[in-house]
């Protein structure tokens, strides 16, 4: 696996989200309150809208376009519940946030 630095912990706080680009992919970094930092596909699986343009309340990510919502702890769709976000492996080394995108493909909804 080839983890690459995408930001530092100074760029993202617990309860926050940000978008980064890595190897031509949009990555949504979210830090759910009381949980570990997560990295998901940055585009909504519904109609390819950047999720960073939506809202994050510390637990749920909401797409701005059609209000699709996702659990920030797992990427599982809440509304609708039959979709999910692809998750990328993430690790923290010191203050550096590293993500691995190899072998993970973004998911798209069937509906």
N, C-alpha and C positions, 0 to 999 in steps of 0.2 A: 504494500500500500504506500501511496505517495501523498502524505498530508502536506498541505501548503498553507502558509500563513495568509489569513484574510483580513485580520484586524487585531486590535489589542482589547483587553478588558476595559480600557478607558473609553473605547468607542461604543460600548454596549453595557447597559446596567440591568440588573435584575428587574423584570417587569417591562422590559423594552424589546423592540425589534429593530432590525436594520437590514438593508439589502447590500450584498456584495456580489462582485462578479469573479468567477474563477473558471479558467479554461473555457471561456465563452458561455458559461452558464450563469443564470441569475440564481443566487442563493439567498434565501430568507433566513437570517439568524434570529432566533427568538430565545428569550430567557424567561421562561415561566416562573412566576413567583413561587419561591420555596423549592424549586426544582433545578435540574441541570440545564445548561445551555444546549440548544438544539439547532440543527441546520436542515432546512427543508427546501424543496424546489421553490423558486421564487415566483413562479407563475401559477395562477389559479387553474386547476384542471378543467374548469368549466369552459372558459373562453379565452384563456391565455392572458389574463389581466394581471399586472404586477401586484402581488399581495402586499408589498410594502406601501402601496398607495391606499391600502385599507386601514383597518383599526386593529389594535391589540390591547385588550384590557388586562393583560397579565396572565391570562389563562386561555383565551380564545382569540384566534385570528379571524377577521372578517374581511372578505373581499368587498371592495367598494362598488363593484358593478352590479351584482345581483344578490349581495349579502350571504353568499355561501360562507359557512363557518367551519372552522377546524380546531380540534383540540391541540393546543400548543405543546402538550406533553408527549403526544403520540403521532400527530399528523392525521388522525382519524377524522373523517367528516362528521360533523354534528348535524348540519342542515345543508344538503341531504346527508344521510348517514351511510349511503352506499358508495362513497368515494373516499379517497385519502390523498395525502401529500407524500411524495417520495422523500425519504429521509437520508441524509448524508452523514457518514461518521464524522464526529467532531471531537477534538480534544484540546485541552488547555495546557500549555507548557509555559510556566511562569506567568507572564501577562499576555502572551501570544495566543490567539485563537487560530487553530488549524483545522482545515476541512479536507476530506478526501472525496472526490467526485467520481473516480474511476469505478466502473461497473454498476453505477446507479443511474437509471434513466427516469426522467420526469414521467408522472402518470397523468392520464387524461380521462375525464368522465365519459361514460357511454351515453349519457342522456344530454 
